[in-house]
Amino acid sequence: MDRKNAGIEYDRDAFVHSDEQMSGGNPSARGILVLLASIAAIIALAFLGYKIVSQADSAGSGSESRVLSQLDQRLATIEQRIEQLAVQ
């Protein structure tokens, strides 16, 4: 096994966590504020998107009913013409 590592030197300290690296467990107040601001922004964008989509759906249903009523009138006109042709 010594032959595999012959000529290769490892810096074993590079694999050990120092106290400075491990003390990063306590989040700072600035980090918490940034996190809360990010969450608030995401919630606000989601609410705004919901409002835009709900208004688009309600506006779209009015135009759809108008188109359907126009089609219904055209269909009624076509049916009257067919009845007139059948009578002749």
Secondary structure, DSSP 4 states (H G I P E B T S, - for coil): -TTTTTT----GGGGSPPHHHHGGGSPPHHHHHHHHHHHHHHHHHHHHHHHHHHHHHHHHHHHHHHHHHHHHHHHHHHHHHHHHHHH-
